[in-house]
Amino acid sequence: MTAEVRAGAPARPRLAVFKFASCDGCQLTLLDCEDELLAIAEAMEIRHFLEASSAVQPGPYDLSLVEGSITTPGDAERIRRVRQESRRLVTIGACATAGGVQALRNFADVEEFTRTVYATPEYIDTLAASTPVSAHVPVDFELRGCPIDRGRLLEVITAFLHGRRPDVPGHSVCFECKRRGTPCVVVARGVPCLGPVTHAGCGALCPAYGRGCYGCFGPSRSVNLPGYIPVLRRDGMDDRDVERFLRTYNAAAFEDPAVRESRP
């Protein structure tokens, strides 16, 4: 029992951060919070965060942040253990919420990829598909992005610390363009853009520089991709271009039935 508990003070909530198949960028977003991270460390007991420290303390954990997709049988087994040890589990980033860039393997023969990449593919133990964490265990909240937004991450942690639902809007990138006063690149320049069907969170960074949105934050809650694909074709994209445009950071996220029916 710690001195804090002996003194009668309430125990701090326990925070854990876990990594699966990913680039670590979303965990680095947490480390980049700097001064805010110090406040989090004061309010919560960080018991498992290998990106920051090799010191690991066992669960249970009040809040677990999980980065990365599930790509191996070992991942599938480990995420179940993480879920059992976690009172609340929040997935962070495109890999954890949608399978990530590695979900491009879902549209091809993973065994062929394995034979091409590895000299001894018989030693590689992998799943046929890269899937989000929610395909394996219940998830309390999904924070999208590639990488996630620092401000929204702090909002999620603060919300769960105070027992409320995170205030993360589900509107599209188009709202952010209007707030910035950025002219629509589709209308003004005829540039293909996924902003109308992409979850906000980046501040409309690419359109602000005259580039179309690449869909880093995945589909918005009000997505109407079947209605938007004809606009992409109107701007000069053929069927193959449209397919490649959608299959990037959140390839698997666009694979719901409505989206699939809209595809060529």
Buried (B, 14 or more C-beta within 10 A) or exposed (E): EEEEEEEEEEEBBBBBBBBBBBBBBBBEBBEEBEEBBEEBBEBBBBBBBBBBEEEEEEBEBBBBBBBBBBBBEEBBEBBEEBBEBBBBBBBBBBBBBBBBBBBBBBEEEBEEBBEEEEEEBEEBEBBEBBBBBBBBBEBBBBBBBBBBBBEBBBBBBBBBBEEEEBEBEEEBBBBBBEEEEBEBBBEEBEBBBBBBBBBBBBBBBBBBEEBBBBBBBBBBEEBBBBEBBEBBBEBEBEEEBBBEBBBBBBBBBBBEEEBEEBBE
